[in-house]
Amino acid sequence: MDISEKRQVGRSELSVTPLGFGGGTIGNPSVTNEESLATVSAAWNAGVRFFDTAPWYGVGRSERRLGLGLSGLGDLDEYDINTKIGKTLVPEAVRDESRKTNSPNGQVKTPRDPITGFRVSFNYSHDAIMAQHHDSLQRLGHSRVSSLTIHDIDYGYHSAEDIDRHLTELSRDGGGGAEALESLRASGAIKAIGCGCNLESRNAFSWRDSAHEDLCERILDTVDLDFFVVAGGYTLLETRGLRRILPLCESRKIGVIIAAPFSGGWLADPQNATTYMYAAVPQDVVDRSLAMADVCGRYNVPLSAVALQFVLAHPTVAAIIPGAKSILETEQNRKLVDVNIPAELWTDLKSSNLLAEEAPTPG
């Protein structure tokens, strides 16, 4: 695959390399500063020119490290950064547990980073988004980013009441968040507006019926979006995105960025991974993964290569943003998109009922 041949993101002015870099892992404090900078540099050397990050990742650590890693590698016009809005990082020098809130399932949704003392706070209103954009530029050390993505308006993070409140913050007749994003795009400060669309353990219940898909459509009706960042909803193991989300994107000419194409790391190395989309691995996932690996083994093709190239084959998908925390993982991601996969392998996966018949495949 020629990853230097950029793909347009929906109808927007943003075009990106199909292989991007997911910056969530370099926000982890267990990854050193030196490892993070070397990983970003390795992605650049591999031809990646699209980099994804968020204030949420490491409570600011990912943005700081990504900005430093990219500094001096190329001109600002040579690459694109996507970061997120919706979460403000508030300095809290002395721990104040009254500011800690939990998701409906009990997980902390407004954590405080013990190293820096910043705490996450949710807000999707006009003034908050403008401030969040400014703060991200400061952490990155860059005068601009290419796109902003609405982050984590999900049932897994929020109660139904909180979701309604955050949608009101976004609305034009409420908090005006949509106007903030659209004004930044109209002024040329950003090229595109995105929104996260997640399927993971904490919100899997909302995908059992139409709740999450309805929510995505409500957001789309509130903000003039250019793309969705789909994490977990469209992978080699999970094709529920074909049910409504991807057809919706096709009909409205909205682009798709695929995050977590390895299903939270599981598809990168099923023999050694211990979680699937950040939770225990269901037995049916284990069984299907082993069966898929058997098919791949007959053609001497890594399952991980099939995972990446599968999602890139959908016509709405502009890029994948697999995470990496080392030079080795970055270089492996680059090699995987170049693996030659015989057409017969895709036929075998479908004929074995391991892959949805309607799912587009390479070639």
Sequence and secondary structure as in RCSB ss.txt:
>XXXX:A:sequence
MDISEKRQVGRSELSVTPLGFGGGTIGNPSVTNEESLATVSAAWNAGVRFFDTAPWYGVGRSERRLGLGLSGLGD
LDEYDINTKIGKTLVPEAVRDESRKTNSPNGQVKTPRDPITGFRVSFNYSHDAIMAQHHDSLQRLGHSRVSSLTI
HDIDYGYHSAEDIDRHLTELSRDGGGGAEALESLRASGAIKAIGCGCNLESRNAFSWRDSAHEDLCERILDTVDL
DFFVVAGGYTLLETRGLRRILPLCESRKIGVIIAAPFSGGWLADPQNATTYMYAAVPQDVVDRSLAMADVCGRYN
VPLSAVALQFVLAHPTVAAIIPGAKSILETEQNRKLVDVNIPAELWTDLKSSNLLAEEAPTPG
>XXXX:A:secstr
  TTS EE TTSS EE SB EETTGGG TTS HHHHHHHHHHHHHTT  EEE  TTTTTTHHHHHHHHHHTTTS 
GGG EEEEEESEEEEE SS  GGG  B TTS BSS B TTT EEEEE  SHHHHHHHHHHHHHHHT S  SEEEE
    TTTS HHHHHHHHHHHSTTTT HHHHHHHHHHHTS SEEEEEEE SGGGGGGGSSSHHHHHHHHHHHHS  
SEEEEESSSSSS  GGGTTHHHHHHHHT EEEEE TTTTTGGG TTT   BTTB   HHHHHHHHHHHHHHHHTT
  HHHHHHHHHHTSTTEEEEE B SSHHHHHHHHHHTT    HHHHHHHHHTTSS TTS    
